């Protein structure tokens, strides 16, 4: 997993819970990296799982809520750092539909060793609904939902998000624009 994910997680924890909490969760997680991350480095996914697990224990906030909150935070951070990814469309569903075909292609140019989730998108009913099938061996579905929430906030969109577990450990996200 790319270091930028780790650095953003620790920044969010510091902003929300203070530097002492960052220190505590790093110490309790017994990380091979020692909790020292660079944005361009690559680190085992197990380290982020340990950090979030210990954050949950320290804050009494459940892991799915922490991951959704982090995903939302991460989207806003990435949108600031890489505005070109969000500036080519004004429609949130069009943006989300481009994650696999445009954004992940560009991310792989920047970070050739990035291990990204896969998304298969479709619009089965109309332009006001997007189906995204998420697949990753890391099972960060809650963080993915947070990223979707962050993107909807970025575009000022009012949408519902429905999740359905699929076979083979895949997750379907159904994002529907709300009508007035």
N, C-alpha and C positions, 0 to 999 in steps of 0.2 A: 504494500500500500504506500502511496506517495506521501512524503513527509509533510506536504502542505496540509493534508487532512489532520495530521497530528498537531502541527503548529496551530492550526485554527481551532482545534478542540481545546488545547491548553489556553489559548487566548480567550475563548468563550468562558472556560471555567474561571479563569482569573477575573474577567469582567463581571461574572455573575456571583462568584463565591469567594473571590479574593486569592491572593498569591499563596497564602498558607494552605488553601485547599489543593492548589496545583502541587505543591510540595508533598502534601499528605498522600494524594493518590499516586504520585510517581513512586514515593517510598513504599507504599503498600503493594504496588503492582509488581515489584521485583522484575523489572524490565531488562532484557538483554542489552538494550541500547542505553540504559541508565536514564531514559527519559530525555535524552539529548537528541533533538531532531533538527534537520535542515529541510527546507521546503522541497528541495530537489532530490533528497535522499529517498531510499526505499526501505521500508520496515515491515516486519511481520504483522499481519492482521491481528494476530493474537494479542499484540501490545495494545491496540485500541480497545479490544474487548476487555482486557484487564483494567485499563484506565476507566472505562465507562462502568464496569462492574463495581470498582472501588468507589467511584463517584456516587453511584446509586446507594451503596452501603453508607457512605458518609453523609449524604443529604436526605436519605429516605425518599428519594424520587425514583420511581420505577424506570427500568432500563428503556422500555419503549418510549416513554415520555422524554427522557434525556436524549435519545437518538433522534426523535422528531425535532426537538428543540435545536439540536446541533445541526441537523440537515437544513433547517430554515436559516440558521445563522450562517452556515457554510455557503448557501446559495448567495446571500447578500454580500458576503466577503468576496466570493469568486466573481460576482457581477461587477464589483468595484475594481478588482484586479484585472479582469479581462472584459472590459465593456464591449469589445467587438463581438463577443458571443451573444449578447442580448440586444445589440443595437440594430440588427438586420430584420427585425420583425416587431410588430406592436401587438400581435395576437398571442396570448399565452399558449393556446393549444398548438398553434403553428410552431412556436418556440419549442415546446416539449416534444413535438413530433420530430424535431431536428436533432435531438440529443444524440442519437446513434449515428445518423447519417452526416452530420456536420460537426457538432461539438466534439464528439469522441474522436473523429478523424483528426481534428485540429489538436486535441489534447495529445494524441499519439505522436504528432509531429513534434510537440514540445517535450514530451516525456515518452520516448519509444518503449521503455520498459513498463509503462503503466499497465496495470491489470484492471480493466474497467468492467463494470457489469454490462450486460447486453440488454437492449430494449428492442422489442418488436412492436411497432405501432400500427394502429388501424383506426379508421373512422367508419365503423359499421352502420351507424344510423344516420348521422348528419354531421354538419360542420361544427355543431355545438357540443360534440362528444368525442373524446379521444380514449382509446383503449391502449394501455401500455403494458406489455408483458415484461416483467423484470426477471432477469436470471443472473445469479451470482453465487459462487460457492461461499461467499462471505456472509450471506444472509443479513444484509443491512437494509432490509425492507423498510424499517421504521425511519432510518436516515433518508432513504429514498423518498418516503412520503414527506418528510420535512423539506427536502430539496424541492419537491413539487409545490408544497405550501409556500416556500420562499419565492418561487418563480411566479406564482399567482399573485402574491403580495407585490412583487416588483412591477407587474403589469397592471395592478389595480383591478384584478379580475375577481368576480364573485362566482366561484365554482364549488361544486361538491366533489368529494373524492371518496370513491368506494373501493374497497380492497376485497379480493377473492383469492384464496389459496388455490393453486393449480397443481396438477401432478408434477412429479420430478422437481419438487422444491421451487417452483416458479410462483410468481405473484402477479396477479392482474390488478392494475390500477385503472379505474374508470373515472375519468375526469369530465364532469358535465358543467357547461356554463349555466348559470342560474338566470332565469328570465324574470323580468320585473312583474 
